[in-house]
């Protein structure tokens, strides 16, 4: 892993603040009904992605996650304008407007979704890692899921196979305390989700998910293990989401005081404070960064607003290979 320097902190601040503002804009246009369907926002969890991106090799490593998946592809290299266009259902989107919020995807940048089925990506992540091992690549796959998905039976089947075959995959539980509105305490006899790895003798452990340094160090260790051919790792990265499970969530399962307490640990503020304490940037330079990010979000919104909707024929083109399919009328 590269050394964590002044440039690292400035990049983390720029990236995390952009992701936050990008999704704040999505929440705004969702209320205006410009984005439809479900919308699951990542606010508060940005340090997990920031730390992960510092640890991986963006030229070959891969990522797969659940439906809270708007900012991960941006971090992997996807143009954020195309991500916003996808949420708008526009033809310029990552899946030509046909995937929407829960199904962002980019083969080019090795981001494999975006999955609406809870835990559905866990065996798929192992499958991607299996393909790399089969082809002799030393690439590693990060397979992310929430604390609710950790209760799926497919996780256990996947963990068993991944350890048997020593697959190059890092399983990451982004534990934000709630599976929709159900707390971790109510879904299992223990809250130490990382201990699920012990049953398979899989290296595992908890990580502070509000600190990108802790995340980067833990994921780097796991990646190095996978590249050596020693198999998978399971990390419970403890984080928190400031918004509801989705935009329709009334959040009656937690108090405002609880949310405010976690906001004191906001990863963006932590990074900004470090930048200021170490004089990595002046107040004027920070203000300039903030303004640049506002402009960048506006560009994304303008691009999505002005992009065309996909042609109706594409509904058939992406489903049927046979051009004269007899049931198309």
N, C-alpha and C positions, 0 to 999 in steps of 0.2 A: 504494500500500500504506500502511496506517495505521502510524504510528510505533510502534516497539517500546518499551514502557514497563514500569513496575513491574506494572501490571495484566496486561500481556501475559505476563510471566514467571510470575505467580501462576496465570494461566489455563493456561499450558503445563504447569505442575507439577500442577495439579489434573487436567487432562485426561489427561496421559500416565500419571500414577500410577493413575488410575481404569482406563484401558485395560489397564494391566499387571495390576492386581489382578482385573479382570473376567475376563481370560484365564487367570490363575492359578486362579481358581475353576472355569473351564471344564475345565482340565486335571484338577482334583481330581474333578469329577463324571464326567468321561470314564472315569477309572479305575474309578469306581463303576458304570459302564455306564448312566448316566442320559443321556449324550450318546453317540450311536452313529455308525458310519461313520468318515470321516476327520476329523481336526482339525488344522489348520495354524495355529500361533500366531505372533503378531507381535512377541513380546518382543524388545526391542533396536532395533526399527525405528521406534519411536514418533515420533522427531524428524522423520521424513519427512512423516508426516501432520500433526503439529502445525505445521510450517512451511508446508505446503501450505494448510492451513485459514486461516492468517493472510493468505495472499496472494490467495485467491479471494474472489469475491462469492457468499456463500451464498444470495442471493436469486435467482440465475439460473445460476451456473456449475454444471457437472456433473462427475461422477466415475464411472469404470468401472475395475475391477481384476480380479485373478485370484482364487484360492480362499483366500488369506490375507486374509479380508475381513470380520472381525467388528467391528473398531473403527472402520473408515472410515465406515460408515453412522451410527454413534453420533456421530462428529464432524460429520457432515453434518446431524444433527438428529433422527435416528430414536431413539425411546425405547429405551434399553438393555434394559428389561424385555422388550420384544417381540423383540429380537435374541436374548436368552438363551432365550426361549420357543421361538423357531424352532429353535435347536440341540437343544432337548429334544423337538422334533417335536410341539409343542403347537399347538392351534387359534388361540391368541392370538399366534402368531409372525408375522413379517413376510410370510411366504408360507403362512400357515395351517398351518405345520409340515410342508409338503410339499417345501421346498427344502433345509432343513438347513444344515450348516456352510458348504458351498461356494457356496451360492446365496442369500445375503442380497440383498434388492432393495427399493428404495423409489422409486416414481415420484414420490410427493409431495415427497420431499427430494432428487430428482434424483441418486439413487445407483443406477446401472444394473448392479449385480452386481460380484462374485460369479460367476466362470466356471471350471468344472472342466477345460475343454480348454486345455492349455498354449498360450498365445498367442492363443486364440480371441477374446479381447476387443480385440485390437489393431485389426483392421479394423472392429469394431463401434464402437470409440471414434471412429474417423475418420468413420463413418456418422452418429453423433450430431452431430459437429461439422458435417458436410455439411448436415444438416437445419437447424441453426441458421443457417448461412450462406444456405441456400435461402430460409428464412423471414425473413431480414433482421434476425435477432437478433444482438446483440454478445456473447452468452454464449460461454464458452470451456469446452472439455472437457479434463479431466485424464485421460489414459489410462495406467494403471500396469501394469507387468508385471515379471517377474523376469529375472535374467541368463540363465536357461535358455531362456525364451521369446524372448529376443533372437536365438536361432539359428533361429527358424522362418521359413520362406520367405514367409509372409504378411506379416511385418514389412516386407520389402523392397517387396512390391507396394503395401502401404499407404503407406509413406514416399513412394514415387513419385507415387501419386495425391494424397496430401495436399499435396505441394509443387506439383504441377501445378495444383491447384485452390485453393491457398493456404487450406487449411482451418484454422479456429480451434481447434487442438488442441495440447496439450502432451504429448508422449510421455515418460513417466518410467520408466526402468529402475531398479527398486529392487534394486541389485546387492548381495546379501548374501553373495557369494563362492561360493555353492554352488547348483547346480541339482539338487535333491534331495541326492545325495551326491557329485556330480561338480563339481570345482572349475572356475572360469572358465579357468584355465590349460590344462585338458585339453579344453576344448570349442572353442578357437579359437587362431589363430596370434598373437593379441594380447589383452591384458587391458583395453585402452582401448575399451570397448564404445561410448562416445560417438562414436568416429570413424566408426561406421557411417552417421552422418548426413552425413558429408562427401561421400559418393558421390552424394548428392542435393542438394548445396549447401544443406542444411538447417542453420540455426543450431544448434550443439550444444556440449556441454562436460561436464566432470565437476563434481560437487558433493559437499561433505562432508555425508553423510547422518546424522551423529551430532550435528549442530549445527542446531537449528531455525532459527536466524538465517540461516545459509548457504542452507538450503533455501528459506526464505521469500523471500529476495532473488533467488535464481535463478528461482524460479517466477513471482515478480512481474514480472520482466523479460520472461519468456516470455509471460505473459498479456497484458501491455501490447502486445507485438508482435502477438499474435493479434487483439486488439481493434482494432488499427489496420488490420487486413486484410492484414498482411504474412506470414501463414501460420504453420506449425507450428515447434516447437522440440523437440529431443531432448536430454534430460538423463540422464546416468548418475549417479544418486545413490548414493554408496557408503555402505552401511550394514552391519549384521550382525545375525543372529538368534541369540539365546542358547539357544533350544530347538532340537530337531531339526526336520527338514523337516516331519514330522508326528509324532503321538504314538507311532507305531510305529517311528520312526527310532532305531536303536542308536548312531548318530553315530560309527561306526568310522573315518570318513574324516578326522576332525580330532582334535587333542589337547585335553585339558582345559586345558593351559597356554594354547593359542590362545584358547579361550573366555574364560579369566580375563583375558588381556591386553585383549581387547575390552571386557570388563566395566568396565575402568578408564575407558572412554570413554562409559559408560552415559549417555544423554541426560537421563534423569530426575535423576541425581546432578549432572550438569553444571548443569542449571537450578536445582536446589536450592542448590548451592554459590553460584551467582550471587545468589540470593535472600538467603542468609545474609550474604554479603560486603557487600551493599548495604543490609542491614537492611530489606528489603522486608516481612519478617514475623518475629515473635519465635518462639522455640522453642515457646512455648505455642500460638501461632496455627498453626504448622506441625503440631503434634500434633493440634489440633482438625480441621484439614483431613484428616489421615490417618484419624482416627476417622470423620469424615463419609463418606469414601470407603468404608471398611469397611462402614458401615451401608447405603450405596447398593448395594454388591455383594450384601449379604444380602437387600435388597429385591428385586433382580433374581432371585436364586435362589428366594426364597419365591414370587414371581409365577409363575415357570416351573414350580416343583414343584406348585403348586395349580391351574394351568390345565388344562383338559380336553384330551384328545386329539381330533383332528378326527373328525367323523362319517364312517363308511365310505363313505357316498354321495358324498362330495366327490371320491373317486377317479374317479368318472365325471363329476361336474359340471364339473371343471376340464379335462377332456379332450374331451368330446363336447358340441357346441353343441345338437344335435338331441335333445330330451328323450326321445323314444321310439326312441332309437337301436336298430335291430333286433338288434344282436349283444350287447346287455346282457341277461344272464340272472340 
